């Protein structure tokens, strides 16, 4: 009796293992020479994808193999193999079980015909005949389903651009001729009524005036319908940063005048924001910035921005009022009041300025700006090439009228962290001293950047930059000292002491230059999604002549940087070593910390 109980308990103990035994197997695909096609078949094959979870019985494994044949055939059809043969053989006598899948893909079937047939030729008018080339279809290419579906999507989009917003595909006929081994496609389309933009209704807005939203509309009432205008309107409204979502829609009918009622539905986001930042360099220690912004000050998208920045030797603040779409769509009116104070090795500067300017976006890439600016400027502790001891204790004050003009071309994918494209930024500022002895001078600068992707995944980027500048007009000792060039910062010639790269006096103090030329190159490696490294090289100088002297000694920098990528831009840490260290002026290295790439 005891022996029977032991056997009984052993059976109960081993029963779960018997019930859950699995048929381990290996699968082999024969007949495919193309690695790309083999990878596609394996991705669609349940035998391959579920190999780590085999069925528990032979019958279950056979059912899985039988069910896998349509999956493999579908994968072959997606590459235009429309006469494929698939079979399998299972060997249960070995362990693991061996499944051999035999595939004969057959030939690739090309497109022999691709035609579009309107349901109502009269309604479609001049667009009743559509060539395959208009749908990016080439007769003779592989008749892949993806190509056919993409052509159908493009067909509907084309009809919409021609003014038929309700166009739809009513029937698609795909015939694979097994004798000729090709495919003929016939698409039937109903174009619907030709429509024109009608009245616009705005909904969802609470604090943003509907009139401002309608100012962003790219189309005119009565114009022929085109989806491009809808896309431009949505983009313009999203660019205001006033809305968390924007949807432009229309009903499936037109009125008696073929007008299409339009609805713009918005969901307002937060209109106020506050921000702060922290900077650091070995020479200037810590610095900070704070900003407050209201993007809908009076209900019409007006922006008010307060900004301040403070370092140990520098303080600045500004108040800006920006009125969007001033006189023209895409043109902003900017009122700006600024205070600036900085103590440098070559001079101390204090200034107050007021300006009124226009910023106009001429295209997707090009923005220009121009205006007028009044500046009260005071320079003290000035170092000159000659008689600098006398100048150091004589403060100079200026009342300046400036007419700044700027242009910016942005052909990159991102301003904060670009990976390809280029930018060109130019600025020209004629200046007139109106107090006391009057004189004129001008400041011209140009900066160009170029970015190269070194691999497909954008992990390695080569970034380059060239900067040029010139101050011309009056004699060098007449022009305000702070208007001359001094390089040496986290943006121009890293590694050298802050604002000391310029002609030096006999005390090794910078006296300012009339021209500037700096080149930079960075090799950026994005190691992970959030971390990256940079190796950079800077070379250039500041010159006392109006035109840079190419044969003059160039100062060089080599450095290493670390990047931590955040949603608002990369956190930048740079360690720069001056290769032409000037005795008594430069440190052995400089360290910088800020937000955003160097350029």
C-alpha positions, 0 to 999 in steps of 0.5 A, a space after each residue: 500500500 505504501 509503494 502504491 502511494 509513492 508511485 501515485 505521488 510520483 505520477 502527480 509530480 511528473 504530470 505537469 512536466 509531461 503536459 508542458 513538454 514542447 517540440 523544440 525545432 529548427 527552421 531552414 529556408 531553402 531557395 532564396 539567394 538574396 540576403 534582403 529577401 531572406 531577411 524579409 521572409 524571416 520577419 514575416 515567418 511565424 516559424 522563425 519569429 516564434 522559434 523561442 516558444 515552440 508548440 507542445 505537440 507535433 500536430 501543433 507544430 504542423 499547424 504552425 508550419 501550414 499557417 506560415 505558408 500564407 505569411 511567406 507568400 504575402 512577403 514574396 508578393 510584397 516584392 512582386 513575386 506573384 507566382 511563388 511556390 512555398 512548401 515545407 517538410 518536417 522531420 520528427 525523428 531528430 532532435 530538435 525537430 527539423 523544418 525545411 521550408 522550400 521556396 521558389 519565388 519565381 520571377 519578379 512581375 513588372 508593371 505592364 499597364 497603369 491606368 486611371 479611369 474617372 467615374 465621371 469624365 465630365 466632372 474631372 474636366 481637364 484632369 480626366 487623363 493622368 499619366 503614370 509618371 504623374 504618380 511616380 510610377 514607371 512602367 516596367 518597374 516591379 509591381 510591388 503593392 507598396 508602389 501601387 498604394 503610394 500611387 493611389 495616395 498621390 492620385 488623391 493628393 493630386 486631385 485635391 491640389 487641382 481643387 477636388 477635396 472630396 476625391 476618392 478611390 472607388 475601385 482598384 483592379 490588379 491583374 497578374 497575368 501568369 502567362 505573360 508574367 506581368 501586372 496591369 493596374 486599373 484605378 477608378 476614381 471619383 473626383 467629386 465637385 470642384 470646390 473653392 474656399 468658403 467662410 472660416 469658423 474659428 473654435 476652441 480659442 479663449 484668450 487669443 482673438 479670432 481675428 489674429 487666428 484668421 490673419 494666419 490663414 494662407 488662402 483667400 475666400 473664393 480661391 480654388 481649394 488646395 491642401 498646400 494652403 491648409 498645411 501652411 496655415 496649420 504651420 503658421 499657427 503652430 509656429 506662434 507657440 500659442 496653441 498645443 494643437 491646430 486642426 483645419 477641417 471641412 465637411 463632405 459637401 459644398 454650398 450652392 456656389 461650390 464654396 467649402 466651409 472651413 473650420 479652424 479648431 485650436 487648443 490653446 497652450 500656456 502663454 506665459 513662461 519663465 526660464 533660467 540658465 547657468 553658465 560657467 567658464 574658468 576665467 569668468 566663473 559662474 554666470 546666470 540668465 533669467 527670462 520671462 515671456 508673455 506670448 499673447 499680451 493683448 490677445 493678438 499674439 503680441 509678445 513681451 519679453 524680459 531678460 537678464 544676464 549676470 556674471 561677475 564682470 558683466 550685467 545686461 537686461 532687456 525689455 522687448 515688445 514684438 508685434 507679429 504680422 505688422 503690415 504684412 504676414 510674416 513681418 514683426 515689429 520689434 521695440 527693444 530697450 537694453 542696458 549693458 555693462 561689462 568690465 574687460 581687460 581692455 576697457 569698461 563699457 556701459 550702454 543704454 539703447 532703444 531701437 525699433 526694427 522690422 524682422 521679415 521672413 521672406 521664405 522658409 529659409 531667409 529672414 531679414 531685419 532692419 531698423 533704427 537704434 539710439 545708443 548712449 555709450 560710455 567707455 572707460 579704463 581704455 587701453 590704446 597702443 600709444 598713450 594708453 596710460 593717459 587714456 585709461 583715466 579718460 572716460 569717453 561718451 558717445 551718442 550714437 544713431 545706428 541703422 542696423 541691417 541683418 540677413 539670416 539664411 537657415 538651411 539646417 534641420 535644427 538651430 539648437 543641434 543641427 546635423 546637416 545643411 548650412 547657415 549664413 548670417 550677415 550684419 551691417 551696422 552704419 553708425 553716426 556719432 551725433 554728439 560733439 565731433 561728429 563722425 561715421 563708421 560701419 561694422 560688417 560681420 558675416 558668419 557661415 556654418 556647414 554641417 556634414 553627416 558622416 554616417 546614416 544614423 547621424 552619430 558622427 557630424 562634422 561641423 564647420 564655421 567661418 567668421 569674418 568682420 571689419 570696422 571701417 570709416 573713421 580712424 581706429 582711435 576715434 571709433 568707440 573702443 567697445 565697437 572694435 573686435 576682441 576675440 576669445 570666448 566660448 564662441 570665438 577662439 576658445 581657450 584664450 583669455 576672455 576678450 583678449 585676442 586683439 593687438 596688445 599694448 606694452 602691458 599685454 592688454 587688448 586694444 581692439 582690432 578693426 578686422 576679425 577672421 576665425 575658423 572652427 571645426 568640430 567632430 561630434 560623436 553622439 555616443 548614446 541618445 543622451 550623451 555625446 563627445 566633441 573634438 574641436 579645433 579653432 584658428 584665427 586672430 583679430 587685426 588692427 587693419 580693416 582687412 585681415 592679413 592672411 600672413 599674420 600669425 594665427 592663434 590655434 586651439 584644440 579641445 574636447 567637449 561633452 554633450 548631454 542632450 535634453 529636450 531644450 538642447 544639448 548641455 555643453 561642457 568644453 575644455 579648450 587648450 590654447 596651442 599658441 599660449 601668450 605668456 602673461 596673458 593666457 591660462 593653460 586651459 579654459 573650461 566652458 559650460 552652457 546650453 546649445 552647441 557652440 555653433 
